[in-house]
Amino acid sequence: GAIFMLQSRYLLMDEQAVQTSVGKMNVLTFNVKVASIDAPSLHARREASPANDLAVLLAKDIQQAPSTSYAVIMSHEWFEPYIKQNGVRVDERWNGRFFNSASQEQALLSYLTAHPDVKHLYYVVMQEAALQPLVEALKKQAALECEQSIEVAAGQASLMRFDVKKHGSSADTIPPACVD
């Protein structure tokens, strides 16, 4: 789990096994200034992960949509390698794509204003209590068209598609499932 996420983001420089009083422990050294080498073994491990299922759903939902017609935000950085591996464009110049704090709401609205061709906003989010206020704020700003949840190693994760051209609602309605 955690080691794989680190290997997906950073270059593994060294790995050593150390014997301790409680057993063997692996010590890994990563260069956090250098991106990982996206080896076929990482691709295969990502494809086998339940988190990849959300990225596949996202890719299917977007299909051949022009890349300017959607934006993708994520609650956690570790979703990004899965999303990219499935051919979904992510605006890497925009730090706001990692949407996990109420302080980012205005920046998100500014981004959408600056990109008027964006019709759909996709949020790949862990279902954590701390993130629920962000989800509720998005639901008030834009219409939630669909939602698909899946169990991943870290808990429950969801893919949500919002239509930013339609006003949201504070009503607690259950949206249909996204494309499966």
For each residue, the residues with C-beta under 8 A, 3 or more apart:
1: 4 5 153 154
2: 5 6
3: 6 7 26 28
4: 1 7 8 42 45 49
5: 1 2 8 9 78
6: 2 3 9 10 12 28 30
7: 3 4 10 12 30 36 42
8: 4 5 36 42 46 78 81
9: 5 6 35 36 77 78 81
10: 6 7 30 31 32 34 35 36
11: 30 31 34 35 36 37
12: 6 7 15 28 29 30 36
13: 29 30 31
14: 28 29
15: 12 26 27 28 29
16: 26 27
17: 24 25 26 27
18: 24 25 26 27
19: 23 24 25
20: 23 24 25
21:
22: 25
23: 19 20
24: 17 18 19 20
25: 17 18 19 20 22
26: 3 15 16 17 18
27: 15 16 17 18
28: 3 6 12 14 15
29: 12 13 14 15
30: 6 7 10 11 12 13
31: 10 11 13 34
32: 10
33:
34: 10 11 31
35: 9 10 11
36: 7 8 9 10 11 12 39 42
37: 11
38: 42 43 81
39: 36 42 43
40: 43 44
41: 44 45
42: 4 7 8 36 38 39 45 46 81
43: 38 39 40 46 47 85
44: 40 41 47 48
45: 4 41 42 48 49
46: 8 42 43 49 51 52 81 82 85
47: 43 44 52 85
48: 44 45 52
49: 4 45 46 52 82 152 153
50: 53 54 150 151 152 153
51: 46 54 55 78 79 82 152 153 157
52: 46 47 48 49 55 56 82 85 86
53: 50 56 57 150
54: 50 51 57 58 79 82 124 148 150 152 157 158 159
55: 51 52 58 59 79 82 83 85 86 88 124
56: 52 53 59 60 86
57: 53 54 60 61 148 159 178 179 180
58: 54 55 61 62 72 83 86 88 122 124 159
59: 55 56 62 63 86 87 88
60: 56 57 63 179 180
61: 57 58 122 146 159 161 178 179
62: 58 59 65 70 88 120 122
63: 59 60
64:
65: 62 69 70 120
66: 69 117
67: 70 89
68: 115 117 118
69: 65 66 117 118 119 120
70: 62 65 67 118 119 120 121 122
71: 91 97 111 112 115 118 120 121 122
72: 58 83 88 89 90 91 97 121 122 124
73: 96 97 98 99 108 121 122 123 124
74: 77 79 80 83 97 98 99 123 124 125
75: 79 98 99 100 123 124 125 126 128 131 134
76: 79 98 100 126 154
77: 9 74 80 98
78: 5 8 9 51 81
79: 51 54 55 74 75 76 82 83 124 157
80: 74 77 83 84 90 97
81: 8 9 38 42 46 78 84 85
82: 46 49 51 52 54 55 79 85 86
83: 55 58 72 74 79 80 86 88 90 124
84: 80 81 87 88 90
85: 43 46 47 52 55 81 82
86: 52 55 56 58 59 82 83
87: 59 84
88: 55 58 59 62 72 83 84
89: 67 72
90: 72 80 83 84 97
91: 71 72 94 97
92: 97
93:
94: 91 97 111
95: 98
96: 73 99 104 107 108 111
97: 71 72 73 74 80 90 91 92 94
98: 73 74 75 76 77 95
99: 73 74 75 96 104 108 123 134
100: 75 76 104 131 134
101: 104 134
102: 105 133 134 137
103:
104: 96 99 100 101 107 108
105: 102 108 109 134 137
106: 109 110
107: 96 104 110 111
108: 73 96 99 104 105 111 112
109: 105 106 112 113 141
110: 106 107 113 114
111: 71 94 96 107 108 114 115
112: 71 108 109 115 118 121 164
113: 109 110 116
114: 110 111
115: 68 71 111 112 118
116: 113
117: 66 68 69
118: 68 69 70 71 112 115 121 164
119: 69 70 163 164 165
120: 62 65 69 70 71 145 161 162 163 164
121: 70 71 72 73 112 118 138 142 161 162 164
122: 58 61 62 70 71 72 73 159 160 161 162
123: 73 74 75 99 135 138 158 159 160 162
124: 54 55 58 72 73 74 75 79 83 157 158 159
125: 74 75 131 134 135 157 158 160
126: 75 76 131 152 154 155 156 157
127: 131 149 155 156 157 158
128: 75 131 132 155
129: 132
130: 133
131: 75 100 125 126 127 128 134 135
132: 128 129 135 136
133: 102 130 136 137
134: 75 99 100 101 102 105 125 131 137 138
135: 123 125 131 132 138 139 160
136: 132 133 139 140 170
137: 102 105 133 134 140 141
138: 121 123 134 135 141 142 144 160 162 168
139: 135 136 142 144 162 168 169 170
140: 136 137 168 169 170
141: 109 137 138 162 164 167 168
142: 121 138 139 162 163 164 165 166 167 168
143: 162 163 166 167 168 169
144: 138 139 147 160 161 162 168 175
145: 120 161 162 163 175 176
146: 61 160 161 175 176 177 178 179
147: 144 158 159 160 161 175 177 178
148: 54 57 158 159 177 178 180
149: 127 156 157 158 159
150: 50 53 54 156 157 158
151: 50 155 156 157
152: 49 50 51 54 126 155 156 157
153: 1 49 50 51
154: 1 76 126 157
155: 126 127 128 151 152
156: 126 127 149 150 151 152
157: 51 54 79 124 125 126 127 149 150 151 152 154
158: 54 123 124 125 127 147 148 149 150
159: 54 57 58 61 122 123 124 147 148 149 178
160: 122 123 125 135 138 144 146 147 175
161: 61 120 121 122 144 145 146 147 178
162: 120 121 122 123 138 139 141 142 143 144 145 168
163: 119 120 142 143 145 166
164: 112 118 119 120 121 141 142
165: 119 142
166: 142 143 163
167: 141 142 143
168: 138 139 140 141 142 143 144 162
169: 139 140 143 173
170: 136 139 140
171:
172:
173: 169
174:
175: 144 145 146 147 160
176: 145 146
177: 146 147 148 180
178: 57 61 146 147 148 159 161
179: 57 60 61 146
180: 57 60 148 177
